[in-house]
Amino acid sequence: MSLNSIFQYFVPKDKKFFPLFEQAGSNLIEMAKKLQEMVNTIDPVKRSELNKTLEDLEHHGDNITHQIHLELGKNFITPFDREDIHSLASSLDDVADFIYGASNRMELYKVMNPSPAMKQIADLIAEATVHVATALNELRDLKNIRRITDSCVRINSVENKADSIFDKAVGELFEFEKDAITLIKNKEVLSAMEDATDKCEDVANVLESILVKNA
């Protein structure tokens, strides 16, 4: 191994991991925006196009996650615990999976008239992804701990709101929706959306763990 190779081996890895996490955060924001567009249109052609865009963005997120795992395998020195890097990458990937899962269920089940609850939770997902990205962008030097903590608190608040909207919407489905198939379709979409906010909360939990260990 050359001297340059040995030196490169010990270069601080913020040049590797942090840009990838920031890319993942930006990708989630874009996915959430597309989901918002999807629940606010009844044009089947546009919705199909948006779903395909979300599929592509989800694949892009998969590639980012794969790259993070590759870097973990290649690098002896990491900016924080390897387990936390793995957990953060996996939880970000989960958010992307459920955002796309919600849009794909809408497309597959032909949910042509998204409910007010779906639109509300889509807005909350968009809000949560902005807070996630904000926190990820502060990870580089961990100087602005308060901003990361504030983002985590906001993510938890968004998740609580989504839980409440989901519970109320499902209760109303069982009370007022007489068609069993329509009920199941709507509940499946709402569940995927609510799961996306749960996964944002998982991201916040990992971030808080990183702060405790490194602050």
N, CA and C atoms as a LAMMPS dump frame, in Angstrom:
ITEM: TIMESTEP
0
ITEM: NUMBER OF ATOMS
645
ITEM: BOX BOUNDS ff ff ff
-5.0000000000000000e+02 5.0000000000000000e+02
-5.0000000000000000e+02 5.0000000000000000e+02
-5.0000000000000000e+02 5.0000000000000000e+02
ITEM: ATOMS id mol type element x y z
1 1 1 N 0.864 -1.204 0
2 1 2 C 0 0 0
3 1 3 C 0.892 1.244 0
4 2 1 N 0.619 2.177 -0.893
5 2 2 C 1.426 3.381 -0.991
6 2 3 C 1.167 4.296 0.192
7 3 1 N 2.107 5.245 0.404
8 3 2 C 1.949 6.212 1.485
9 3 3 C 0.676 7.029 1.3
10 4 1 N 0.363 7.398 0.044
11 4 2 C -0.85 8.16 -0.232
12 4 3 C -2.101 7.368 0.12
13 5 1 N -2.061 6.083 -0.163
14 5 2 C -3.204 5.227 0.159
15 5 3 C -3.404 5.145 1.666
16 6 1 N -2.279 5.022 2.389
17 6 2 C -2.365 4.953 3.85
18 6 3 C -2.913 6.269 4.398
19 7 1 N -2.422 7.385 3.855
20 7 2 C -2.901 8.69 4.314
21 7 3 C -4.399 8.857 4.031
22 8 1 N -4.819 8.438 2.825
23 8 2 C -6.226 8.557 2.441
24 8 3 C -7.113 7.748 3.382
25 9 1 N -6.565 6.625 3.855
26 9 2 C -7.314 5.729 4.744
27 9 3 C -7.728 6.435 6.031
28 10 1 N -6.909 7.421 6.449
29 10 2 C -7.182 8.101 7.707
30 10 3 C -7.7 9.532 7.535
31 11 1 N -8.078 9.885 6.303
32 11 2 C -8.68 11.21 6.089
33 11 3 C -10.025 11.268 6.804
34 12 1 N -10.338 12.382 7.478
35 12 2 C -11.644 12.485 8.139
36 12 3 C -12.773 12.176 7.165
37 13 1 N -13.72 11.382 7.617
38 13 2 C -14.7 10.834 6.699
39 13 3 C -15.926 11.715 6.508
40 14 1 N -15.877 12.962 7.011
41 14 2 C -16.995 13.858 6.748
42 14 3 C -17.11 14.131 5.254
43 15 1 N -16.019 13.916 4.505
44 15 2 C -16.063 14.111 3.063
45 15 3 C -16.794 12.962 2.371
46 16 1 N -17.044 11.908 3.114
47 16 2 C -17.718 10.738 2.561
48 16 3 C -19.168 10.668 3.02
49 17 1 N -19.355 10.605 4.329
50 17 2 C -20.677 10.289 4.862
51 17 3 C -21.638 11.476 4.874
52 18 1 N -21.183 12.629 5.326
53 18 2 C -22.104 13.751 5.496
54 18 3 C -22.753 14.204 4.186
55 19 1 N -21.984 14.301 3.091
56 19 2 C -22.649 14.655 1.821
57 19 3 C -23.716 13.64 1.415
58 20 1 N -23.469 12.363 1.717
59 20 2 C -24.453 11.333 1.376
60 20 3 C -25.721 11.488 2.217
61 21 1 N -25.558 11.774 3.511
62 21 2 C -26.732 12.006 4.359
63 21 3 C -27.504 13.246 3.891
64 22 1 N -26.771 14.27 3.499
65 22 2 C -27.435 15.49 3.018
66 22 3 C -28.191 15.222 1.72
67 23 1 N -27.608 14.398 0.851
68 23 2 C -28.313 14.011 -0.376
69 23 3 C -29.586 13.236 -0.047
70 24 1 N -29.492 12.359 0.94
71 24 2 C -30.668 11.575 1.337
72 24 3 C -31.772 12.496 1.858
73 25 1 N -31.388 13.514 2.639
74 25 2 C -32.371 14.462 3.155
75 25 3 C -33.048 15.244 2.041
76 26 1 N -32.256 15.705 1.079
77 26 2 C -32.819 16.444 -0.059
78 26 3 C -33.752 15.559 -0.883
79 27 1 N -33.373 14.308 -1.031
80 27 2 C -34.196 13.37 -1.796
81 27 3 C -35.553 13.156 -1.125
82 28 1 N -35.558 13.081 0.21
83 28 2 C -36.82 12.904 0.943
84 28 3 C -37.729 14.117 0.772
85 29 1 N -37.143 15.309 0.81
86 29 2 C -37.944 16.523 0.6
87 29 3 C -38.604 16.485 -0.769
88 30 1 N -37.847 16.091 -1.778
89 30 2 C -38.388 16.032 -3.143
90 30 3 C -39.491 14.983 -3.239
91 31 1 N -39.292 13.841 -2.596
92 31 2 C -40.316 12.799 -2.608
93 31 3 C -41.6 13.283 -1.939
94 32 1 N -41.458 13.974 -0.812
95 32 2 C -42.629 14.471 -0.095
96 32 3 C -43.4 15.493 -0.926
97 33 1 N -42.669 16.32 -1.659
98 33 2 C -43.325 17.301 -2.536
99 33 3 C -44.139 16.601 -3.626
100 34 1 N -43.575 15.552 -4.193
101 34 2 C -44.275 14.819 -5.244
102 34 3 C -45.516 14.121 -4.682
103 35 1 N -45.414 13.615 -3.453
104 35 2 C -46.584 12.988 -2.83
105 35 3 C -47.681 14.024 -2.599
106 36 1 N -47.294 15.227 -2.182
107 36 2 C -48.271 16.307 -2.028
108 36 3 C -48.978 16.598 -3.35
109 37 1 N -48.181 16.663 -4.41
110 37 2 C -48.783 16.9 -5.731
111 37 3 C -49.764 15.786 -6.079
112 38 1 N -49.38 14.559 -5.727
113 38 2 C -50.19 13.403 -6.106
114 38 3 C -51.546 13.407 -5.409
115 39 1 N -51.574 13.776 -4.128
116 39 2 C -52.854 13.758 -3.41
117 39 3 C -53.718 14.96 -3.757
118 40 1 N -53.128 15.92 -4.469
119 40 2 C -53.882 17.126 -4.815
120 40 3 C -54.248 17.199 -6.293
121 41 1 N -54.15 16.061 -6.983
122 41 2 C -54.611 16.03 -8.375
123 41 3 C -55.528 14.837 -8.581
124 42 1 N -56.505 14.992 -9.455
125 42 2 C -57.377 13.87 -9.802
126 42 3 C -57.142 13.446 -11.256
127 43 1 N -56.134 14.059 -11.888
128 43 2 C -55.782 13.704 -13.257
129 43 3 C -55.016 12.377 -13.238
130 44 1 N -55.598 11.297 -13.763
131 44 2 C -54.949 9.981 -13.676
132 44 3 C -53.606 9.913 -14.395
133 45 1 N -53.469 10.654 -15.493
134 45 2 C -52.201 10.645 -16.23
135 45 3 C -51.101 11.317 -15.401
136 46 1 N -51.429 12.472 -14.832
137 46 2 C -50.445 13.181 -14.011
138 46 3 C -50.071 12.364 -12.781
139 47 1 N -51.068 11.724 -12.187
140 47 2 C -50.785 10.915 -10.993
141 47 3 C -49.887 9.744 -11.328
142 48 1 N -50.107 9.132 -12.478
143 48 2 C -49.252 8.025 -12.9
144 48 3 C -47.814 8.501 -13.116
145 49 1 N -47.68 9.685 -13.707
146 49 2 C -46.34 10.259 -13.928
147 49 3 C -45.657 10.57 -12.598
148 50 1 N -46.42 11.121 -11.673
149 50 2 C -45.856 11.436 -10.355
150 50 3 C -45.427 10.172 -9.627
151 51 1 N -46.227 9.121 -9.746
152 51 2 C -45.873 7.855 -9.098
153 51 3 C -44.577 7.294 -9.679
154 52 1 N -44.412 7.43 -10.994
155 52 2 C -43.172 6.956 -11.627
156 52 3 C -41.98 7.791 -11.159
157 53 1 N -42.19 9.096 -11.027
158 53 2 C -41.115 9.96 -10.512
159 53 3 C -40.739 9.55 -9.095
160 54 1 N -41.743 9.25 -8.283
161 54 2 C -41.486 8.822 -6.901
162 54 3 C -40.745 7.487 -6.874
163 55 1 N -41.08 6.605 -7.785
164 55 2 C -40.356 5.332 -7.878
165 55 3 C -38.881 5.589 -8.183
166 56 1 N -38.621 6.496 -9.127
167 56 2 C -37.237 6.829 -9.483
168 56 3 C -36.492 7.446 -8.295
169 57 1 N -37.17 8.338 -7.563
170 57 2 C -36.557 8.969 -6.393
171 57 3 C -36.286 7.95 -5.296
172 58 1 N -37.195 6.989 -5.152
173 58 2 C -36.985 5.929 -4.153
174 58 3 C -35.763 5.094 -4.512
175 59 1 N -35.598 4.81 -5.813
176 59 2 C -34.406 4.071 -6.271
177 59 3 C -33.134 4.891 -6.026
178 60 1 N -33.241 6.205 -6.232
179 60 2 C -32.098 7.083 -5.955
180 60 3 C -31.734 7.016 -4.469
181 61 1 N -32.751 7.007 -3.621
182 61 2 C -32.513 6.862 -2.183
183 61 3 C -31.845 5.539 -1.856
184 62 1 N -32.289 4.463 -2.519
185 62 2 C -31.652 3.155 -2.332
186 62 3 C -30.168 3.214 -2.683
187 63 1 N -29.856 3.917 -3.766
188 63 2 C -28.455 4.032 -4.193
189 63 3 C -27.618 4.795 -3.167
190 64 1 N -28.203 5.832 -2.58
191 64 2 C -27.496 6.589 -1.539
192 64 3 C -27.232 5.695 -0.328
193 65 1 N -28.258 4.946 0.08
194 65 2 C -28.105 4.02 1.21
195 65 3 C -27.022 2.99 0.927
196 66 1 N -27.028 2.456 -0.282
197 66 2 C -26.016 1.471 -0.677
198 66 3 C -24.621 2.077 -0.615
199 67 1 N -24.496 3.324 -1.065
200 67 2 C -23.198 3.995 -1.041
201 67 3 C -22.714 4.206 0.392
202 68 1 N -23.627 4.559 1.287
203 68 2 C -23.26 4.726 2.703
204 68 3 C -22.746 3.412 3.264
205 69 1 N -23.434 2.313 2.94
206 69 2 C -23.002 1.008 3.443
207 69 3 C -21.657 0.595 2.839
208 70 1 N -21.434 0.949 1.578
209 70 2 C -20.128 0.683 0.967
210 70 3 C -19.018 1.443 1.687
211 71 1 N -19.286 2.708 1.993
212 71 2 C -18.294 3.524 2.7
213 71 3 C -18.014 2.952 4.088
214 72 1 N -19.046 2.445 4.731
215 72 2 C -18.853 1.815 6.046
216 72 3 C -17.906 0.624 5.937
217 73 1 N -18.066 -0.129 4.86
218 73 2 C -17.206 -1.294 4.664
219 73 3 C -15.776 -0.933 4.328
220 74 1 N -15.576 0.225 3.7
221 74 2 C -14.239 0.621 3.232
222 74 3 C -13.44 1.402 4.274
223 75 1 N -14.136 2.089 5.17
224 75 2 C -13.452 3.048 6.038
225 75 3 C -13.358 2.567 7.476
226 76 1 N -12.129 2.625 7.981
227 76 2 C -11.893 2.224 9.363
228 76 3 C -12.34 3.318 10.327
229 77 1 N -12.086 4.579 9.949
230 77 2 C -12.457 5.719 10.782
231 77 3 C -13.768 6.295 10.279
232 78 1 N -14.713 6.489 11.187
233 78 2 C -16.009 7.08 10.828
234 78 3 C -16.276 8.267 11.755
235 79 1 N -17.103 9.232 11.309
236 79 2 C -17.318 10.441 12.113
237 79 3 C -18.091 10.203 13.403
238 80 1 N -18.884 9.136 13.441
239 80 2 C -19.529 8.702 14.684
240 80 3 C -19.776 7.199 14.595
241 81 1 N -20.378 6.631 15.634
242 81 2 C -20.478 5.173 15.734
243 81 3 C -20.986 4.527 14.45
244 82 1 N -20.36 3.437 14.085
245 82 2 C -20.751 2.709 12.878
246 82 3 C -22.206 2.257 12.95
247 83 1 N -22.623 1.818 14.147
248 83 2 C -24.012 1.359 14.303
249 83 3 C -24.988 2.501 14.052
250 84 1 N -24.608 3.71 14.504
251 84 2 C -25.479 4.868 14.32
252 84 3 C -25.535 5.275 12.848
253 85 1 N -24.416 5.175 12.156
254 85 2 C -24.411 5.464 10.714
255 85 3 C -25.329 4.482 9.997
256 86 1 N -25.21 3.211 10.348
257 86 2 C -26.055 2.185 9.733
258 86 3 C -27.529 2.435 10.059
259 87 1 N -27.816 2.738 11.314
260 87 2 C -29.206 2.972 11.725
261 87 3 C -29.791 4.207 11.052
262 88 1 N -28.976 5.267 10.944
263 88 2 C -29.45 6.498 10.305
264 88 3 C -29.741 6.252 8.83
265 89 1 N -28.823 5.563 8.147
266 89 2 C -29.033 5.262 6.727
267 89 3 C -30.284 4.413 6.531
268 90 1 N -30.46 3.414 7.391
269 90 2 C -31.61 2.514 7.254
270 90 3 C -32.926 3.227 7.529
271 91 1 N -32.936 4.101 8.537
272 91 2 C -34.175 4.801 8.872
273 91 3 C -34.542 5.82 7.79
274 92 1 N -33.548 6.461 7.187
275 92 2 C -33.813 7.373 6.066
276 92 3 C -34.367 6.595 4.87
277 93 1 N -33.814 5.417 4.642
278 93 2 C -34.295 4.568 3.559
279 93 3 C -35.744 4.139 3.802
280 94 1 N -36.075 3.874 5.058
281 94 2 C -37.45 3.489 5.41
282 94 3 C -38.444 4.609 5.11
283 95 1 N -38.055 5.857 5.397
284 95 2 C -38.937 6.998 5.097
285 95 3 C -39.25 7.016 3.606
286 96 1 N -38.207 6.879 2.786
287 96 2 C -38.396 6.876 1.334
288 96 3 C -39.297 5.731 0.894
289 97 1 N -39.089 4.561 1.482
290 97 2 C -39.889 3.389 1.118
291 97 3 C -41.379 3.635 1.362
292 98 1 N -41.712 4.233 2.502
293 98 2 C -43.123 4.406 2.838
294 98 3 C -43.762 5.573 2.09
295 99 1 N -42.975 6.595 1.76
296 99 2 C -43.524 7.675 0.925
297 99 3 C -43.889 7.102 -0.446
298 100 1 N -42.968 6.351 -1.021
299 100 2 C -43.28 5.722 -2.305
300 100 3 C -44.388 4.685 -2.145
301 101 1 N -44.372 3.963 -1.038
302 101 2 C -45.416 2.969 -0.789
303 101 3 C -46.807 3.583 -0.789
304 102 1 N -46.927 4.77 -0.201
305 102 2 C -48.223 5.457 -0.17
306 102 3 C -48.66 5.829 -1.574
307 103 1 N -47.74 6.389 -2.359
308 103 2 C -48.107 6.804 -3.722
309 103 3 C -48.421 5.58 -4.581
310 104 1 N -47.669 4.515 -4.412
311 104 2 C -47.871 3.327 -5.234
312 104 3 C -49.202 2.652 -4.909
313 105 1 N -49.585 2.671 -3.638
314 105 2 C -50.886 2.113 -3.269
315 105 3 C -52.024 2.94 -3.868
316 106 1 N -51.86 4.248 -3.864
317 106 2 C -52.867 5.1 -4.49
318 106 3 C -53.022 4.751 -5.964
319 107 1 N -51.896 4.514 -6.623
320 107 2 C -51.918 4.208 -8.056
321 107 3 C -52.484 2.806 -8.308
322 108 1 N -52.001 1.819 -7.562
323 108 2 C -52.433 0.438 -7.774
324 108 3 C -53.906 0.234 -7.439
325 109 1 N -54.364 0.882 -6.359
326 109 2 C -55.738 0.692 -5.898
327 109 3 C -56.717 1.671 -6.533
328 110 1 N -56.192 2.543 -7.41
329 110 2 C -57.041 3.531 -8.083
330 110 3 C -57.836 4.365 -7.083
331 111 1 N -57.13 4.909 -6.101
332 111 2 C -57.755 5.823 -5.136
333 111 3 C -57.817 7.188 -5.822
334 112 1 N -58.943 7.439 -6.486
335 112 2 C -59.039 8.594 -7.379
336 112 3 C -59.339 9.902 -6.655
337 113 1 N -59.927 9.818 -5.477
338 113 2 C -60.289 11.03 -4.738
339 113 3 C -59.662 10.997 -3.349
340 114 1 N -58.39 11.382 -3.245
341 114 2 C -57.717 11.373 -1.947
342 114 3 C -58.511 12.168 -0.914
343 115 1 N -58.591 11.612 0.279
344 115 2 C -59.391 12.228 1.335
345 115 3 C -58.665 13.427 1.942
346 116 1 N -59.41 14.29 2.643
347 116 2 C -58.753 15.401 3.351
348 116 3 C -57.662 14.922 4.303
349 117 1 N -57.879 13.779 4.946
350 117 2 C -56.867 13.245 5.87
351 117 3 C -55.578 12.892 5.135
352 118 1 N -55.703 12.314 3.932
353 118 2 C -54.504 11.987 3.14
354 118 3 C -53.733 13.257 2.793
355 119 1 N -54.467 14.31 2.422
356 119 2 C -53.814 15.577 2.09
357 119 3 C -53.133 16.181 3.318
358 120 1 N -53.785 16.063 4.466
359 120 2 C -53.2 16.602 5.704
360 120 3 C -51.938 15.851 6.088
361 121 1 N -51.979 14.522 6.001
362 121 2 C -50.799 13.735 6.384
363 121 3 C -49.675 13.932 5.366
364 122 1 N -50.025 14.08 4.083
365 122 2 C -48.999 14.366 3.074
366 122 3 C -48.287 15.675 3.393
367 123 1 N -49.056 16.681 3.845
368 123 2 C -48.453 17.961 4.249
369 123 3 C -47.53 17.77 5.456
370 124 1 N -47.95 16.919 6.376
371 124 2 C -47.126 16.659 7.57
372 124 3 C -45.845 15.905 7.206
373 125 1 N -45.942 14.974 6.25
374 125 2 C -44.737 14.277 5.78
375 125 3 C -43.754 15.279 5.19
376 126 1 N -44.283 16.21 4.39
377 126 2 C -43.425 17.238 3.792
378 126 3 C -42.754 18.078 4.871
379 127 1 N -43.514 18.436 5.902
380 127 2 C -42.949 19.211 7.01
381 127 3 C -41.859 18.413 7.731
382 128 1 N -42.136 17.141 7.982
383 128 2 C -41.17 16.299 8.697
384 128 3 C -39.868 16.141 7.914
385 129 1 N -39.978 15.97 6.594
386 129 2 C -38.758 15.776 5.796
387 129 3 C -37.882 17.028 5.786
388 130 1 N -38.508 18.197 5.85
389 130 2 C -37.719 19.437 5.939
390 130 3 C -36.93 19.462 7.253
391 131 1 N -37.586 19.071 8.342
392 131 2 C -36.896 19.033 9.643
393 131 3 C -35.787 17.979 9.645
394 132 1 N -36.041 16.839 9.006
395 132 2 C -35.02 15.795 8.902
396 132 3 C -33.796 16.338 8.154
397 133 1 N -34.035 16.973 7.008
398 133 2 C -32.931 17.509 6.202
399 133 3 C -32.164 18.593 6.958
400 134 1 N -32.891 19.429 7.69
401 134 2 C -32.242 20.481 8.481
402 134 3 C -31.28 19.876 9.497
403 135 1 N -31.742 18.841 10.195
404 135 2 C -30.893 18.185 11.189
405 135 3 C -29.686 17.516 10.54
406 136 1 N -29.903 16.852 9.408
407 136 2 C -28.797 16.181 8.71
408 136 3 C -27.734 17.176 8.26
409 137 1 N -28.182 18.349 7.835
410 137 2 C -27.232 19.366 7.381
411 137 3 C -26.388 19.936 8.514
412 138 1 N -26.852 19.749 9.75
413 138 2 C -26.104 20.242 10.914
414 138 3 C -25.153 19.194 11.493
415 139 1 N -25.17 17.997 10.923
416 139 2 C -24.349 16.919 11.477
417 139 3 C -22.858 17.095 11.219
418 140 1 N -22.492 17.895 10.232
419 140 2 C -21.094 17.982 9.809
420 140 3 C -20.136 18.322 10.935
421 141 1 N -20.513 19.301 11.761
422 141 2 C -19.582 19.679 12.83
423 141 3 C -20.192 19.603 14.228
424 142 1 N -21.495 19.338 14.297
425 142 2 C -22.191 19.202 15.582
426 142 3 C -22.03 20.439 16.475
427 143 1 N -21.821 21.608 15.841
428 143 2 C -21.698 22.834 16.637
429 143 3 C -23.066 23.382 17.019
430 144 1 N -24.029 23.213 16.123
431 144 2 C -25.354 23.766 16.375
432 144 3 C -26.29 22.665 16.874
433 145 1 N -25.97 22.175 18.075
434 145 2 C -26.729 21.068 18.645
435 145 3 C -28.187 21.455 18.874
436 146 1 N -28.396 22.705 19.271
437 146 2 C -29.763 23.149 19.559
438 146 3 C -30.65 23.032 18.324
439 147 1 N -30.079 23.339 17.156
440 147 2 C -30.88 23.275 15.936
441 147 3 C -31.262 21.827 15.615
442 148 1 N -30.336 20.895 15.84
443 148 2 C -30.647 19.479 15.621
444 148 3 C -31.723 19.029 16.602
445 149 1 N -31.552 19.402 17.877
446 149 2 C -32.527 19.031 18.901
447 149 3 C -33.899 19.602 18.575
448 150 1 N -33.917 20.854 18.136
449 150 2 C -35.18 21.5 17.78
450 150 3 C -35.85 20.766 16.617
451 151 1 N -35.071 20.354 15.637
452 151 2 C -35.631 19.603 14.505
453 151 3 C -36.229 18.28 14.974
454 152 1 N -35.546 17.611 15.899
455 152 2 C -36.046 16.335 16.419
456 152 3 C -37.364 16.524 17.169
457 153 1 N -37.444 17.591 17.96
458 153 2 C -38.69 17.886 18.683
459 153 3 C -39.82 18.139 17.692
460 154 1 N -39.525 18.875 16.648
461 154 2 C -40.541 19.192 15.628
462 154 3 C -40.983 17.938 14.877
463 155 1 N -40.047 17.058 14.592
464 155 2 C -40.399 15.786 13.936
465 155 3 C -41.348 14.98 14.821
466 156 1 N -41.039 14.923 16.117
467 156 2 C -41.909 14.188 17.046
468 156 3 C -43.299 14.796 17.102
469 157 1 N -43.365 16.122 17.067
470 157 2 C -44.655 16.817 17.089
471 157 3 C -45.464 16.501 15.832
472 158 1 N -44.79 16.512 14.686
473 158 2 C -45.459 16.186 13.422
474 158 3 C -46 14.76 13.458
475 159 1 N -45.2 13.839 13.987
476 159 2 C -45.628 12.438 14.049
477 159 3 C -46.864 12.286 14.933
478 160 1 N -46.904 13.021 16.035
479 160 2 C -48.08 12.971 16.914
480 160 3 C -49.328 13.494 16.208
481 161 1 N -49.169 14.574 15.432
482 161 2 C -50.298 15.115 14.673
483 161 3 C -50.787 14.107 13.635
484 162 1 N -49.836 13.465 12.96
485 162 2 C -50.204 12.48 11.94
486 162 3 C -50.938 11.3 12.568
487 163 1 N -50.466 10.853 13.733
488 163 2 C -51.143 9.774 14.462
489 163 3 C -52.597 10.129 14.736
490 164 1 N -52.797 11.34 15.211
491 164 2 C -54.144 11.795 15.57
492 164 3 C -55.053 11.845 14.34
493 165 1 N -54.537 12.403 13.239
494 165 2 C -55.328 12.49 12.007
495 165 3 C -55.639 11.089 11.481
496 166 1 N -54.644 10.201 11.531
497 166 2 C -54.827 8.826 11.068
498 166 3 C -55.903 8.113 11.871
499 167 1 N -55.816 8.181 13.191
500 167 2 C -56.787 7.502 14.047
501 167 3 C -58.206 8.004 13.786
502 168 1 N -58.35 9.312 13.671
503 168 2 C -59.667 9.9 13.423
504 168 3 C -60.196 9.479 12.048
505 169 1 N -59.319 9.502 11.043
506 169 2 C -59.733 9.15 9.679
507 169 3 C -60.163 7.694 9.579
508 170 1 N -59.406 6.813 10.231
509 170 2 C -59.749 5.386 10.19
510 170 3 C -61.058 5.146 10.942
511 171 1 N -61.229 5.834 12.073
512 171 2 C -62.489 5.717 12.813
513 171 3 C -63.674 6.127 11.961
514 172 1 N -63.513 7.21 11.212
515 172 2 C -64.597 7.692 10.348
516 172 3 C -64.836 6.742 9.174
517 173 1 N -63.761 6.124 8.661
518 173 2 C -63.93 5.134 7.6
519 173 3 C -64.817 3.986 8.06
520 174 1 N -64.544 3.451 9.251
521 174 2 C -65.318 2.332 9.766
522 174 3 C -66.746 2.738 10.115
523 175 1 N -66.915 4.002 10.462
524 175 2 C -68.255 4.458 10.835
525 175 3 C -69.114 4.796 9.617
526 176 1 N -68.507 5.408 8.595
527 176 2 C -69.323 5.966 7.505
528 176 3 C -69.15 5.289 6.144
529 177 1 N -68.006 4.629 5.912
530 177 2 C -67.781 4.016 4.602
531 177 3 C -68.472 2.656 4.528
532 178 1 N -69.445 2.531 3.641
533 178 2 C -70.243 1.303 3.55
534 178 3 C -69.631 0.281 2.601
535 179 1 N -68.767 0.743 1.693
536 179 2 C -68.142 -0.17 0.744
537 179 3 C -66.836 -0.699 1.326
538 180 1 N -66.786 -2.001 1.55
539 180 2 C -65.633 -2.601 2.239
540 180 3 C -64.34 -2.436 1.442
541 181 1 N -64.415 -2.557 0.122
542 181 2 C -63.206 -2.44 -0.707
543 181 3 C -62.649 -1.021 -0.648
544 182 1 N -63.526 -0.035 -0.747
545 182 2 C -63.091 1.359 -0.649
546 182 3 C -62.462 1.624 0.71
547 183 1 N -63.067 1.067 1.746
548 183 2 C -62.528 1.231 3.101
549 183 3 C -61.102 0.689 3.173
550 184 1 N -60.91 -0.517 2.664
551 184 2 C -59.588 -1.147 2.736
552 184 3 C -58.558 -0.343 1.944
553 185 1 N -58.936 0.095 0.734
554 185 2 C -58.018 0.881 -0.097
555 185 3 C -57.558 2.145 0.629
556 186 1 N -58.514 2.879 1.173
557 186 2 C -58.187 4.132 1.845
558 186 3 C -57.356 3.904 3.101
559 187 1 N -57.693 2.866 3.839
560 187 2 C -56.943 2.568 5.061
561 187 3 C -55.492 2.185 4.731
562 188 1 N -55.286 1.453 3.638
563 188 2 C -53.933 1.062 3.23
564 188 3 C -53.077 2.283 2.884
565 189 1 N -53.651 3.22 2.154
566 189 2 C -52.913 4.433 1.784
567 189 3 C -52.596 5.259 3.034
568 190 1 N -53.606 5.44 3.88
569 190 2 C -53.399 6.205 5.115
570 190 3 C -52.345 5.551 6.002
571 191 1 N -52.342 4.229 6.059
572 191 2 C -51.371 3.507 6.897
573 191 3 C -49.945 3.744 6.416
574 192 1 N -49.742 3.686 5.089
575 192 2 C -48.399 3.92 4.545
576 192 3 C -47.942 5.34 4.836
577 193 1 N -48.865 6.298 4.712
578 193 2 C -48.52 7.694 4.996
579 193 3 C -48.15 7.874 6.467
580 194 1 N -48.956 7.299 7.336
581 194 2 C -48.69 7.445 8.774
582 194 3 C -47.37 6.75 9.135
583 195 1 N -47.106 5.61 8.485
584 195 2 C -45.835 4.911 8.708
585 195 3 C -44.643 5.776 8.301
586 196 1 N -44.808 6.567 7.234
587 196 2 C -43.72 7.459 6.8
588 196 3 C -43.366 8.448 7.899
589 197 1 N -44.389 8.98 8.594
590 197 2 C -44.095 9.907 9.697
591 197 3 C -43.474 9.166 10.879
592 198 1 N -43.891 7.908 11.096
593 198 2 C -43.259 7.093 12.149
594 198 3 C -41.769 6.918 11.861
595 199 1 N -41.442 6.678 10.594
596 199 2 C -40.043 6.469 10.22
597 199 3 C -39.231 7.757 10.346
598 200 1 N -39.879 8.9 10.127
599 200 2 C -39.194 10.179 10.379
600 200 3 C -38.845 10.297 11.859
601 201 1 N -39.754 9.825 12.708
602 201 2 C -39.482 9.837 14.148
603 201 3 C -38.316 8.908 14.483
604 202 1 N -38.22 7.776 13.778
605 202 2 C -37.075 6.876 13.969
606 202 3 C -35.763 7.596 13.626
607 203 1 N -35.783 8.396 12.561
608 203 2 C -34.602 9.192 12.196
609 203 3 C -34.237 10.121 13.348
610 204 1 N -35.251 10.789 13.901
611 204 2 C -35.013 11.707 15.018
612 204 3 C -34.401 10.974 16.21
613 205 1 N -34.871 9.763 16.472
614 205 2 C -34.337 8.982 17.594
615 205 3 C -32.863 8.658 17.395
616 206 1 N -32.485 8.311 16.157
617 206 2 C -31.072 8.02 15.869
618 206 3 C -30.241 9.29 16.026
619 207 1 N -30.75 10.397 15.525
620 207 2 C -30.033 11.674 15.647
621 207 3 C -29.818 12.048 17.112
622 208 1 N -30.829 11.818 17.931
623 208 2 C -30.693 12.133 19.356
624 208 3 C -29.657 11.228 20.012
625 209 1 N -29.6 9.979 19.576
626 209 2 C -28.589 9.05 20.077
627 209 3 C -27.18 9.534 19.712
628 210 1 N -27.033 10.018 18.479
629 210 2 C -25.733 10.537 18.026
630 210 3 C -25.33 11.752 18.868
631 211 1 N -26.289 12.629 19.161
632 211 2 C -26 13.805 19.964
633 211 3 C -25.529 13.414 21.368
634 212 1 N -26.215 12.466 21.963
635 212 2 C -25.863 12.034 23.326
636 212 3 C -24.413 11.506 23.37
637 213 1 N -24.028 10.769 22.335
638 213 2 C -22.699 10.158 22.315
639 213 3 C -21.58 11.113 21.912
640 214 1 N -21.941 12.164 21.157
641 214 2 C -20.889 13.008 20.572
642 214 3 C -20.899 14.468 21.006
643 215 1 N -21.952 14.885 21.7
644 215 2 C -22.033 16.31 22.091
645 215 3 C -21.028 16.615 23.191
